[in-house]
Amino acid sequence: MRDRKDQAAKEAKRDEERREEEPAQLAREQTRRETDLVREQAVQKDQAGKEARREDKRIAEEPAQLAGEQARRQTDLAREQGIQKEQAAKEARREEKRIAEEPAQLAREQARRQTDLAREQGIQKEQAAKEAKREEKRIEEEPAQLAREQARRKTDLAREQAIAEDQEARRRKAKNQPSE
């Protein structure tokens, strides 16, 4: 039982010490919270300051950035216009060259057409000459050809007559022979 009393006394002492320490503990916690709050407010203030400085810097740099972008666009536009002018000049030179060469080109084409026409006419004349030679040769050979055909017809006729006479003679001979 003594143990219980001692234990109860110890417990009561601890409770009393806790009660005595509680205001100091609460004060420490409140101080810590206040310190944390002050620290957090300082961080927020610092961040707000940094953000404000960044915004000021952005605002300060914005005209220069806009001017830089505008200068870049103007440079790009000038470069594009330069390229277009160069291309237009090249195209104009090509057109001038084509116009300058056109008479020579037309003359070459006309000469080629005349050459082609002369070649065709030469071929036609040559063919006409060959045809005339063939016709002359045919006319020259025609009497001989007619004579050969006439001689062949006479030969054929004579052969046919000889065959017919031979057949007739055999028939007569066969008729004249007595039957056995």
C-alpha positions, 0 to 999 in steps of 0.5 A: 500500500505504501507503494501505491501511496508513493506512486500516487505521490509521484504521480501527483508531483508529476501532475503538479510539475506539468501544471507548473511547466504548462504555462512556460510550455505554452509560452514557448510554443506561442513564441515558436509559432510567432517566430515561424509566422514572422519567418514565413512573413519575411519569406513571403515579403522576400519573395514578393520583393523578388517577384516585384523586382522580376516584374520591374525588370520584365517591364523595363526590358519589355520595350527593348525586347519589343524593339529587338523583335521589331528590328528582327522582323524588319531585318527579315523583311529586308532580307526577303525583299532583297531575295525577291529583288534578286530573283526578279533581276535574275528573271529579267536577265533570263527574259532579256537573254531569251528575247536576245536569243529568240531571233537566232533560235528562230533562224536555226529552226527555219534553217532546220526546217529548210534542211528537212524540206530539202532532204525530203524533196531530194528523197522524193526526186530520187524516188521519182528518178528510180521509179522512172528508171524502173518504168523505162526498164519495164517499157524496154523489157516489155516486148521481150517479156511479151515475146517470152510469154507468147513463146511460152504459150506457143510451147504450152499449146504445142505440148498440149496438142502433142499430148492430145494427139498422143492420147488420140493415137493411143485411143485409136491404137487401143480401138484397132487392136483386137480384143482377146 
